[in-house]
Amino acid sequence: MPVIERVRNDYDQRLKVELLLGGLRPGTEHPLPAAQRQQIIGHWHAVHRLTGQPFRFERAMPDGFIYDTEPASRAVVAVSKLSPDATFAFFRAIQSAFYVEQRNVTQASVLSELAVHVGLEAQAFLDAFESQVARDITQSHFQKARQLGVHGFPTLIGQQGDSYARISSGYCSFEELNPKIWQWSDA
């Protein structure tokens, strides 16, 4: 089970857990150079070793692929507006589609199919996805992540009132994360 799901399950009654989309590579307009592609796949191998999360490495991000994370982020925003309870399931579906199934999650048609799989109507999703509201909210997510100093993913930020604190940055197991959450929540 991914760590964020464990946090949501174990802290369901104490904490509200939301996604703040940081936009790893938003607005990218050019295909990845081969060296950068290999570097990214190297990071994926490290994530796989650390987490056990599935990846399919062969033929990942083919030549000519433009790695723009804005559409997938905007799709999560659209789903969160249409069906908040489906947000995390949709986020997982995007990750699986991209990292395991090697689907192009920069394409609205792929994102729409994933939205249908989590129970949304395709046209309602596409309307929300293409809306200026979703675009603006997505940009506000990116801006807030930058303001909070988020430079790596995943990052867990705790909020109490108007105060924010970085609980963790980068992957850590639930066993490592749990005491950090307790320390933050008791502060």
N, CA and C atoms as a LAMMPS dump frame, in Angstrom:
ITEM: TIMESTEP
0
ITEM: NUMBER OF ATOMS
561
ITEM: BOX BOUNDS ff ff ff
-5.0000000000000000e+02 5.0000000000000000e+02
-5.0000000000000000e+02 5.0000000000000000e+02
-5.0000000000000000e+02 5.0000000000000000e+02
ITEM: ATOMS id mol type element x y z
1 1 1 N 0.845 -1.173 0
2 1 2 C 0 0 0
3 1 3 C 0.892 1.239 0
4 2 1 N 0.651 2.185 -0.921
5 2 2 C 1.439 3.42 -0.923
6 2 3 C 1.34 4.14 0.43
7 3 1 N 2.409 4.812 0.795
8 3 2 C 2.493 5.47 2.098
9 3 3 C 1.352 6.463 2.294
10 4 1 N 1.02 7.249 1.278
11 4 2 C -0.041 8.247 1.443
12 4 3 C -1.373 7.576 1.753
13 5 1 N -1.602 6.406 1.186
14 5 2 C -2.843 5.677 1.49
15 5 3 C -2.838 5.207 2.942
16 6 1 N -1.698 4.783 3.404
17 6 2 C -1.586 4.364 4.812
18 6 3 C -1.819 5.553 5.738
19 7 1 N -1.279 6.71 5.389
20 7 2 C -1.517 7.922 6.183
21 7 3 C -3.006 8.238 6.203
22 8 1 N -3.631 8.19 5.038
23 8 2 C -5.07 8.476 4.971
24 8 3 C -5.865 7.492 5.818
25 9 1 N -5.522 6.221 5.754
26 9 2 C -6.249 5.204 6.527
27 9 3 C -6.032 5.368 8.029
28 10 1 N -4.784 5.537 8.43
29 10 2 C -4.47 5.566 9.856
30 10 3 C -4.847 6.88 10.535
31 11 1 N -4.88 7.963 9.773
32 11 2 C -5.155 9.275 10.362
33 11 3 C -6.5 9.848 9.93
34 12 1 N -7.342 9.011 9.379
35 12 2 C -8.623 9.445 8.823
36 12 3 C -9.434 10.311 9.778
37 13 1 N -9.445 9.971 11.05
38 13 2 C -10.256 10.708 12.021
39 13 3 C -9.545 11.946 12.568
40 14 1 N -8.245 12.046 12.378
41 14 2 C -7.479 13.15 12.969
42 14 3 C -7.046 14.21 11.976
43 15 1 N -6.796 13.811 10.737
44 15 2 C -6.224 14.741 9.767
45 15 3 C -7.002 14.715 8.462
46 16 1 N -7.066 15.857 7.824
47 16 2 C -7.605 15.939 6.47
48 16 3 C -6.401 15.877 5.53
49 17 1 N -6.376 14.889 4.672
50 17 2 C -5.254 14.708 3.752
51 17 3 C -5.719 15.111 2.357
52 18 1 N -5.008 16.066 1.762
53 18 2 C -5.321 16.556 0.421
54 18 3 C -4.066 16.517 -0.435
55 19 1 N -4.282 16.478 -1.734
56 19 2 C -3.163 16.57 -2.667
57 19 3 C -2.927 18.03 -3.024
58 20 1 N -1.678 18.455 -2.936
59 20 2 C -1.244 19.733 -3.482
60 20 3 C -0.323 19.358 -4.632
61 21 1 N -0.746 19.679 -5.823
62 21 2 C -0.028 19.24 -7.019
63 21 3 C 1.119 20.193 -7.308
64 22 1 N 2.321 19.662 -7.246
65 22 2 C 3.506 20.496 -7.386
66 22 3 C 3.937 20.747 -8.81
67 23 1 N 3.445 19.95 -9.738
68 23 2 C 3.817 20.173 -11.129
69 23 3 C 5.276 19.883 -11.387
70 24 1 N 5.638 18.636 -11.342
71 24 2 C 7.029 18.225 -11.52
72 24 3 C 7.662 18.857 -12.764
73 25 1 N 6.985 18.796 -13.892
74 25 2 C 7.492 19.356 -15.156
75 25 3 C 6.356 20.028 -15.929
76 26 1 N 5.711 21.036 -15.337
77 26 2 C 4.572 21.646 -16.046
78 26 3 C 5.026 22.533 -17.199
79 27 1 N 4.257 22.492 -18.259
80 27 2 C 4.508 23.389 -19.383
81 27 3 C 5.663 22.991 -20.277
82 28 1 N 6.214 21.811 -20.096
83 28 2 C 7.302 21.35 -20.955
84 28 3 C 6.8 21.283 -22.394
85 29 1 N 7.581 21.819 -23.323
86 29 2 C 7.146 21.885 -24.719
87 29 3 C 8.019 21.091 -25.672
88 30 1 N 9.139 20.571 -25.175
89 30 2 C 10.079 19.887 -26.059
90 30 3 C 10.294 18.454 -25.588
91 31 1 N 10.549 17.552 -26.531
92 31 2 C 10.828 16.162 -26.151
93 31 3 C 12.049 16.066 -25.242
94 32 1 N 12.047 15.039 -24.421
95 32 2 C 13.18 14.802 -23.531
96 32 3 C 14.412 14.396 -24.328
97 33 1 N 15.557 15.006 -24.062
98 33 2 C 16.797 14.496 -24.646
99 33 3 C 17.072 13.096 -24.083
100 34 1 N 17.755 12.282 -24.847
101 34 2 C 18.013 10.893 -24.452
102 34 3 C 18.691 10.801 -23.087
103 35 1 N 19.658 11.677 -22.822
104 35 2 C 20.378 11.621 -21.541
105 35 3 C 19.436 11.927 -20.376
106 36 1 N 18.554 12.892 -20.547
107 36 2 C 17.61 13.226 -19.477
108 36 3 C 16.605 12.092 -19.273
109 37 1 N 16.184 11.495 -20.362
110 37 2 C 15.272 10.349 -20.289
111 37 3 C 15.911 9.232 -19.47
112 38 1 N 17.17 8.926 -19.742
113 38 2 C 17.863 7.87 -19.001
114 38 3 C 18.028 8.239 -17.525
115 39 1 N 18.278 9.506 -17.254
116 39 2 C 18.405 9.962 -15.87
117 39 3 C 17.079 9.777 -15.124
118 40 1 N 15.978 10.141 -15.755
119 40 2 C 14.66 9.993 -15.135
120 40 3 C 14.351 8.52 -14.89
121 41 1 N 14.626 7.684 -15.864
122 41 2 C 14.373 6.251 -15.69
123 41 3 C 15.245 5.693 -14.565
124 42 1 N 16.45 6.224 -14.423
125 42 2 C 17.293 5.841 -13.287
126 42 3 C 16.634 6.193 -11.959
127 43 1 N 15.997 7.369 -11.897
128 43 2 C 15.254 7.753 -10.683
129 43 3 C 14.1 6.779 -10.437
130 44 1 N 13.429 6.388 -11.518
131 44 2 C 12.315 5.44 -11.379
132 44 3 C 12.792 4.107 -10.812
133 45 1 N 13.961 3.654 -11.272
134 45 2 C 14.521 2.407 -10.727
135 45 3 C 14.755 2.553 -9.22
136 46 1 N 15.281 3.703 -8.806
137 46 2 C 15.517 3.936 -7.377
138 46 3 C 14.202 3.936 -6.6
139 47 1 N 13.177 4.567 -7.142
140 47 2 C 11.862 4.583 -6.491
141 47 3 C 11.325 3.162 -6.372
142 48 1 N 11.465 2.404 -7.436
143 48 2 C 11 1.013 -7.418
144 48 3 C 11.714 0.204 -6.33
145 49 1 N 13.029 0.37 -6.24
146 49 2 C 13.795 -0.364 -5.221
147 49 3 C 13.364 0.037 -3.806
148 50 1 N 13.156 1.333 -3.589
149 50 2 C 12.782 1.825 -2.259
150 50 3 C 11.368 1.45 -1.852
151 51 1 N 10.44 1.539 -2.801
152 51 2 C 9.018 1.443 -2.463
153 51 3 C 8.37 0.13 -2.85
154 52 1 N 8.949 -0.549 -3.821
155 52 2 C 8.296 -1.74 -4.353
156 52 3 C 7.159 -1.418 -5.308
157 53 1 N 6.917 -0.138 -5.557
158 53 2 C 5.85 0.242 -6.477
159 53 3 C 6.207 -0.24 -7.884
160 54 1 N 5.21 -0.716 -8.62
161 54 2 C 5.487 -1.263 -9.953
162 54 3 C 5.813 -0.183 -10.98
163 55 1 N 6.718 -0.521 -11.859
164 55 2 C 7.093 0.301 -13.01
165 55 3 C 7.31 -0.646 -14.18
166 56 1 N 7.149 -0.136 -15.369
167 56 2 C 7.574 -0.857 -16.569
168 56 3 C 8.598 0.039 -17.244
169 57 1 N 9.826 -0.403 -17.269
170 57 2 C 10.929 0.443 -17.709
171 57 3 C 11.196 0.37 -19.205
172 58 1 N 11.045 -0.815 -19.797
173 58 2 C 11.368 -0.953 -21.211
174 58 3 C 10.401 -0.106 -22.047
175 59 1 N 10.959 0.64 -22.963
176 59 2 C 10.225 1.523 -23.874
177 59 3 C 9.475 2.65 -23.154
178 60 1 N 9.891 2.975 -21.938
179 60 2 C 9.261 4.081 -21.206
180 60 3 C 9.643 5.406 -21.858
181 61 1 N 8.725 6.313 -21.911
182 61 2 C 8.928 7.647 -22.486
183 61 3 C 9.648 7.555 -23.834
184 62 1 N 8.973 7.083 -24.851
185 62 2 C 9.617 6.87 -26.153
186 62 3 C 10.152 8.167 -26.761
187 63 1 N 11.025 8.02 -27.75
188 63 2 C 11.567 9.184 -28.453
189 63 3 C 10.43 10.095 -28.878
190 64 1 N 10.625 11.38 -28.663
191 64 2 C 9.613 12.358 -29.05
192 64 3 C 8.601 12.666 -27.96
193 65 1 N 8.63 11.917 -26.854
194 65 2 C 7.67 12.143 -25.776
195 65 3 C 7.935 13.482 -25.099
196 66 1 N 6.893 14.265 -24.919
197 66 2 C 6.988 15.551 -24.226
198 66 3 C 6.427 15.346 -22.821
199 67 1 N 7.294 15.424 -21.837
200 67 2 C 6.959 15.105 -20.445
201 67 3 C 6.416 16.351 -19.743
202 68 1 N 5.173 16.681 -20.064
203 68 2 C 4.487 17.838 -19.482
204 68 3 C 3.523 17.324 -18.423
205 69 1 N 3.761 17.658 -17.174
206 69 2 C 2.917 17.147 -16.092
207 69 3 C 1.694 18.02 -15.814
208 70 1 N 1.563 19.14 -16.507
209 70 2 C 0.403 20.009 -16.258
210 70 3 C -0.919 19.325 -16.574
211 71 1 N -1.084 18.639 -17.708
212 71 2 C -2.389 18.023 -17.98
213 71 3 C -2.816 17.011 -16.914
214 72 1 N -1.914 16.169 -16.466
215 72 2 C -2.278 15.191 -15.433
216 72 3 C -2.638 15.897 -14.13
217 73 1 N -1.896 16.933 -13.787
218 73 2 C -2.211 17.699 -12.583
219 73 3 C -3.58 18.357 -12.709
220 74 1 N -3.835 18.941 -13.856
221 74 2 C -5.133 19.596 -14.089
222 74 3 C -6.264 18.582 -14.057
223 75 1 N -6.007 17.382 -14.537
224 75 2 C -7.024 16.328 -14.496
225 75 3 C -7.372 15.975 -13.054
226 76 1 N -6.378 15.916 -12.186
227 76 2 C -6.645 15.639 -10.768
228 76 3 C -7.483 16.763 -10.172
229 77 1 N -7.166 17.994 -10.523
230 77 2 C -7.964 19.135 -10.053
231 77 3 C -9.403 19 -10.534
232 78 1 N -9.587 18.668 -11.806
233 78 2 C -10.94 18.526 -12.36
234 78 3 C -11.719 17.45 -11.613
235 79 1 N -11.095 16.315 -11.377
236 79 2 C -11.769 15.234 -10.65
237 79 3 C -12.091 15.674 -9.226
238 80 1 N -11.173 16.396 -8.598
239 80 2 C -11.419 16.833 -7.215
240 80 3 C -12.621 17.762 -7.128
241 81 1 N -12.899 18.493 -8.194
242 81 2 C -14.067 19.382 -8.217
243 81 3 C -15.346 18.605 -8.515
244 82 1 N -15.26 17.602 -9.371
245 82 2 C -16.443 16.824 -9.756
246 82 3 C -16.823 15.78 -8.709
247 83 1 N -15.828 15.142 -8.132
248 83 2 C -16.08 14.039 -7.196
249 83 3 C -14.911 13.937 -6.219
250 84 1 N -14.911 14.767 -5.176
251 84 2 C -13.773 14.791 -4.25
252 84 3 C -13.364 13.415 -3.726
253 85 1 N -14.323 12.545 -3.499
254 85 2 C -13.994 11.213 -2.977
255 85 3 C -13.224 10.355 -3.978
256 86 1 N -13.248 10.715 -5.244
257 86 2 C -12.543 9.947 -6.273
258 86 3 C -11.126 10.459 -6.528
259 87 1 N -10.731 11.536 -5.863
260 87 2 C -9.458 12.198 -6.166
261 87 3 C -8.258 11.267 -6.023
262 88 1 N -8.128 10.594 -4.89
263 88 2 C -6.952 9.749 -4.682
264 88 3 C -6.965 8.531 -5.591
265 89 1 N -8.147 7.959 -5.829
266 89 2 C -8.238 6.818 -6.756
267 89 3 C -7.818 7.25 -8.157
268 90 1 N -8.22 8.443 -8.557
269 90 2 C -7.846 8.952 -9.874
270 90 3 C -6.341 9.221 -9.94
271 91 1 N -5.789 9.806 -8.896
272 91 2 C -4.355 10.061 -8.836
273 91 3 C -3.575 8.754 -9.001
274 92 1 N -4.002 7.706 -8.279
275 92 2 C -3.358 6.387 -8.416
276 92 3 C -3.515 5.848 -9.832
277 93 1 N -4.696 6.056 -10.423
278 93 2 C -4.936 5.568 -11.787
279 93 3 C -3.992 6.242 -12.777
280 94 1 N -3.766 7.533 -12.611
281 94 2 C -2.822 8.245 -13.489
282 94 3 C -1.424 7.67 -13.314
283 95 1 N -0.999 7.486 -12.083
284 95 2 C 0.346 6.959 -11.849
285 95 3 C 0.51 5.574 -12.465
286 96 1 N -0.467 4.718 -12.274
287 96 2 C -0.39 3.375 -12.848
288 96 3 C -0.398 3.427 -14.37
289 97 1 N -1.26 4.265 -14.928
290 97 2 C -1.336 4.381 -16.387
291 97 3 C 0.005 4.824 -16.961
292 98 1 N 0.666 5.763 -16.305
293 98 2 C 1.923 6.294 -16.825
294 98 3 C 3.099 5.362 -16.548
295 99 1 N 3.28 4.998 -15.292
296 99 2 C 4.48 4.261 -14.906
297 99 3 C 4.427 2.773 -15.22
298 100 1 N 3.244 2.187 -15.218
299 100 2 C 3.128 0.741 -15.43
300 100 3 C 2.626 0.425 -16.836
301 101 1 N 1.561 1.103 -17.25
302 101 2 C 0.95 0.806 -18.548
303 101 3 C 1.57 1.606 -19.689
304 102 1 N 2.42 2.582 -19.353
305 102 2 C 3.089 3.441 -20.337
306 102 3 C 2.101 4.162 -21.248
307 103 1 N 1.032 4.642 -20.653
308 103 2 C 0.059 5.427 -21.408
309 103 3 C 0.464 6.893 -21.335
310 104 1 N 0.086 7.644 -22.35
311 104 2 C 0.457 9.051 -22.426
312 104 3 C -0.573 9.889 -21.67
313 105 1 N -0.276 10.171 -20.407
314 105 2 C -1.209 10.904 -19.559
315 105 3 C -1.14 12.414 -19.77
316 106 1 N -0.506 12.829 -20.861
317 106 2 C -0.606 14.232 -21.266
318 106 3 C -1.803 14.432 -22.194
319 107 1 N -2.425 13.343 -22.608
320 107 2 C -3.529 13.387 -23.572
321 107 3 C -4.884 13.371 -22.867
322 108 1 N -5.759 14.295 -23.25
323 108 2 C -7.091 14.394 -22.643
324 108 3 C -7.881 13.104 -22.808
325 109 1 N -7.726 12.434 -23.939
326 109 2 C -8.489 11.199 -24.169
327 109 3 C -8.105 10.11 -23.17
328 110 1 N -6.827 9.995 -22.863
329 110 2 C -6.367 9.003 -21.883
330 110 3 C -6.878 9.377 -20.495
331 111 1 N -6.756 10.639 -20.146
332 111 2 C -7.211 11.096 -18.834
333 111 3 C -8.716 10.907 -18.677
334 112 1 N -9.453 11.127 -19.757
335 112 2 C -10.901 10.927 -19.732
336 112 3 C -11.245 9.462 -19.476
337 113 1 N -10.537 8.554 -20.128
338 113 2 C -10.764 7.118 -19.886
339 113 3 C -10.522 6.768 -18.423
340 114 1 N -9.481 7.331 -17.853
341 114 2 C -9.178 7.068 -16.445
342 114 3 C -10.27 7.632 -15.541
343 115 1 N -10.795 8.793 -15.896
344 115 2 C -11.884 9.393 -15.113
345 115 3 C -13.122 8.506 -15.143
346 116 1 N -13.41 7.943 -16.298
347 116 2 C -14.554 7.029 -16.413
348 116 3 C -14.342 5.819 -15.504
349 117 1 N -13.116 5.326 -15.429
350 117 2 C -12.815 4.157 -14.592
351 117 3 C -13.012 4.428 -13.102
352 118 1 N -12.96 5.695 -12.695
353 118 2 C -13.213 6.004 -11.28
354 118 3 C -14.637 6.505 -11.063
355 119 1 N -15.476 6.34 -12.101
356 119 2 C -16.897 6.599 -11.918
357 119 3 C -17.437 7.909 -12.441
358 120 1 N -16.636 8.649 -13.191
359 120 2 C -17.109 9.924 -13.726
360 120 3 C -17.61 9.767 -15.154
361 121 1 N -18.433 10.69 -15.564
362 121 2 C -18.935 10.729 -16.933
363 121 3 C -17.879 11.434 -17.787
364 122 1 N -17.573 10.877 -18.939
365 122 2 C -16.471 11.375 -19.77
366 122 3 C -16.638 12.843 -20.139
367 123 1 N -17.808 13.228 -20.608
368 123 2 C -17.977 14.612 -21.057
369 123 3 C -17.913 15.593 -19.895
370 124 1 N -18.472 15.216 -18.753
371 124 2 C -18.39 16.09 -17.575
372 124 3 C -16.926 16.289 -17.181
373 125 1 N -16.151 15.197 -17.231
374 125 2 C -14.728 15.315 -16.924
375 125 3 C -14.043 16.243 -17.921
376 126 1 N -14.267 16.013 -19.218
377 126 2 C -13.6 16.83 -20.238
378 126 3 C -13.969 18.297 -20.109
379 127 1 N -15.231 18.573 -19.814
380 127 2 C -15.647 19.969 -19.634
381 127 3 C -14.903 20.605 -18.462
382 128 1 N -14.821 19.877 -17.352
383 128 2 C -14.107 20.4 -16.187
384 128 3 C -12.611 20.517 -16.473
385 129 1 N -12.044 19.519 -17.13
386 129 2 C -10.618 19.491 -17.452
387 129 3 C -10.221 20.67 -18.34
388 130 1 N -11.046 20.99 -19.323
389 130 2 C -10.732 22.069 -20.263
390 130 3 C -11.096 23.452 -19.736
391 131 1 N -11.744 23.521 -18.593
392 131 2 C -12.224 24.809 -18.082
393 131 3 C -11.083 25.706 -17.618
394 132 1 N -11.335 26.993 -17.698
395 132 2 C -10.368 27.966 -17.188
396 132 3 C -10.233 27.835 -15.674
397 133 1 N -11.316 27.474 -15.013
398 133 2 C -11.272 27.287 -13.557
399 133 3 C -10.243 26.214 -13.199
400 134 1 N -10.28 25.071 -13.88
401 134 2 C -9.315 24.001 -13.597
402 134 3 C -7.896 24.459 -13.906
403 135 1 N -7.727 25.19 -14.981
404 135 2 C -6.388 25.703 -15.324
405 135 3 C -5.872 26.641 -14.232
406 136 1 N -6.748 27.531 -13.773
407 136 2 C -6.346 28.493 -12.745
408 136 3 C -6.032 27.805 -11.419
409 137 1 N -6.869 26.86 -11.019
410 137 2 C -6.628 26.144 -9.758
411 137 3 C -5.328 25.351 -9.845
412 138 1 N -5.079 24.736 -10.99
413 138 2 C -3.839 23.975 -11.17
414 138 3 C -2.634 24.891 -11.009
415 139 1 N -2.679 26.048 -11.638
416 139 2 C -1.571 27 -11.499
417 139 3 C -1.416 27.463 -10.054
418 140 1 N -2.539 27.622 -9.349
419 140 2 C -2.446 28.031 -7.939
420 140 3 C -1.814 26.916 -7.095
421 141 1 N -2.069 25.656 -7.45
422 141 2 C -1.391 24.544 -6.769
423 141 3 C 0.12 24.661 -6.978
424 142 1 N 0.534 24.853 -8.222
425 142 2 C 1.964 24.949 -8.528
426 142 3 C 2.598 26.107 -7.757
427 143 1 N 1.91 27.246 -7.753
428 143 2 C 2.434 28.431 -7.071
429 143 3 C 2.547 28.188 -5.566
430 144 1 N 1.533 27.592 -4.978
431 144 2 C 1.573 27.333 -3.537
432 144 3 C 2.694 26.354 -3.198
433 145 1 N 2.877 25.329 -4.011
434 145 2 C 3.97 24.38 -3.773
435 145 3 C 5.312 25.11 -3.793
436 146 1 N 5.494 26.004 -4.748
437 146 2 C 6.744 26.782 -4.806
438 146 3 C 6.888 27.661 -3.565
439 147 1 N 5.79 28.323 -3.166
440 147 2 C 5.834 29.19 -1.984
441 147 3 C 6.202 28.409 -0.725
442 148 1 N 5.766 27.163 -0.667
443 148 2 C 6.065 26.323 0.49
444 148 3 C 7.441 25.67 0.398
445 149 1 N 8.162 25.952 -0.677
446 149 2 C 9.513 25.422 -0.825
447 149 3 C 9.574 23.967 -1.236
448 150 1 N 8.528 23.484 -1.883
449 150 2 C 8.511 22.092 -2.335
450 150 3 C 9.333 21.99 -3.614
451 151 1 N 10.396 21.186 -3.542
452 151 2 C 11.263 20.983 -4.707
453 151 3 C 11.387 19.518 -5.075
454 152 1 N 10.934 18.639 -4.209
455 152 2 C 11.011 17.207 -4.461
456 152 3 C 9.694 16.55 -4.114
457 153 1 N 9.499 15.382 -4.691
458 153 2 C 8.238 14.68 -4.495
459 153 3 C 8.51 13.246 -4.066
460 154 1 N 7.693 12.714 -3.199
461 154 2 C 6.581 13.367 -2.512
462 154 3 C 7.079 14.226 -1.355
463 155 1 N 6.313 15.231 -1.014
464 155 2 C 6.555 16.06 0.161
465 155 3 C 5.264 16.107 0.953
466 156 1 N 5.371 15.938 2.25
467 156 2 C 4.202 16.029 3.118
468 156 3 C 4.311 17.315 3.918
469 157 1 N 3.313 18.175 3.748
470 157 2 C 3.246 19.46 4.442
471 157 3 C 2.087 19.399 5.423
472 158 1 N 2.331 19.801 6.655
473 158 2 C 1.26 19.9 7.635
474 158 3 C 0.796 21.34 7.739
475 159 1 N -0.496 21.513 7.907
476 159 2 C -1.057 22.857 8.052
477 159 3 C -1.887 22.913 9.325
478 160 1 N -1.609 23.923 10.136
479 160 2 C -2.422 24.223 11.31
480 160 3 C -2.747 25.705 11.229
481 161 1 N -4.014 26.009 10.915
482 161 2 C -4.397 27.402 10.704
483 161 3 C -3.666 27.948 9.497
484 162 1 N -2.966 29.061 9.689
485 162 2 C -2.202 29.677 8.602
486 162 3 C -0.738 29.253 8.602
487 163 1 N -0.391 28.323 9.465
488 163 2 C 0.991 27.887 9.606
489 163 3 C 1.211 26.561 8.876
490 164 1 N 2.322 26.493 8.143
491 164 2 C 2.682 25.291 7.397
492 164 3 C 4.03 24.784 7.891
493 165 1 N 4.182 23.464 7.89
494 165 2 C 5.455 22.856 8.274
495 165 3 C 5.723 21.661 7.372
496 166 1 N 6.956 21.545 6.905
497 166 2 C 7.336 20.38 6.109
498 166 3 C 7.552 19.211 7.064
499 167 1 N 6.762 18.175 6.872
500 167 2 C 6.871 16.977 7.703
501 167 3 C 7.895 16.026 7.1
502 168 1 N 7.871 15.898 5.789
503 168 2 C 8.863 15.06 5.112
504 168 3 C 9.011 15.529 3.675
505 169 1 N 10.187 15.291 3.144
506 169 2 C 10.464 15.609 1.747
507 169 3 C 11.211 14.428 1.15
508 170 1 N 10.683 13.913 0.059
509 170 2 C 11.25 12.703 -0.514
510 170 3 C 10.604 11.493 0.122
511 171 1 N 10.845 10.357 -0.469
512 171 2 C 10.205 9.14 0.021
513 171 3 C 10.722 8.751 1.397
514 172 1 N 9.811 8.33 2.243
515 172 2 C 10.171 7.599 3.455
516 172 3 C 9.043 6.615 3.737
517 173 1 N 9.383 5.544 4.394
518 173 2 C 8.392 4.516 4.702
519 173 3 C 7.394 5.058 5.719
520 174 1 N 6.266 4.378 5.836
521 174 2 C 5.283 4.786 6.836
522 174 3 C 5.887 4.704 8.236
523 175 1 N 6.719 3.701 8.469
524 175 2 C 7.345 3.547 9.778
525 175 3 C 8.257 4.733 10.104
526 176 1 N 8.889 5.317 9.093
527 176 2 C 9.707 6.518 9.294
528 176 3 C 8.839 7.768 9.4
529 177 1 N 7.771 7.793 8.631
530 177 2 C 6.914 8.975 8.564
531 177 3 C 6.009 9.123 9.78
532 178 1 N 5.507 8.033 10.289
533 178 2 C 4.529 8.071 11.373
534 178 3 C 4.99 8.909 12.572
535 179 1 N 6.212 8.707 13.106
536 179 2 C 6.63 9.543 14.24
537 179 3 C 6.761 11.022 13.871
538 180 1 N 7.096 11.309 12.619
539 180 2 C 7.184 12.706 12.185
540 180 3 C 5.805 13.36 12.202
541 181 1 N 4.8 12.608 11.79
542 181 2 C 3.434 13.14 11.817
543 181 3 C 3.005 13.375 13.257
544 182 1 N 3.284 12.413 14.137
545 182 2 C 2.934 12.576 15.547
546 182 3 C 3.64 13.791 16.141
547 183 1 N 4.91 13.94 15.839
548 183 2 C 5.671 15.076 16.369
549 183 3 C 5.065 16.388 15.888
550 184 1 N 4.734 16.46 14.601
551 184 2 C 4.119 17.677 14.066
552 184 3 C 2.751 17.924 14.694
553 185 1 N 1.922 16.902 14.785
554 185 2 C 0.552 17.099 15.263
555 185 3 C 0.502 17.415 16.753
556 186 1 N 1.539 17.029 17.495
557 186 2 C 1.585 17.337 18.928
558 186 3 C 2.245 18.679 19.213
559 187 1 N 2.806 19.298 18.18
560 187 2 C 3.52 20.574 18.379
561 187 3 C 2.554 21.712 18.661
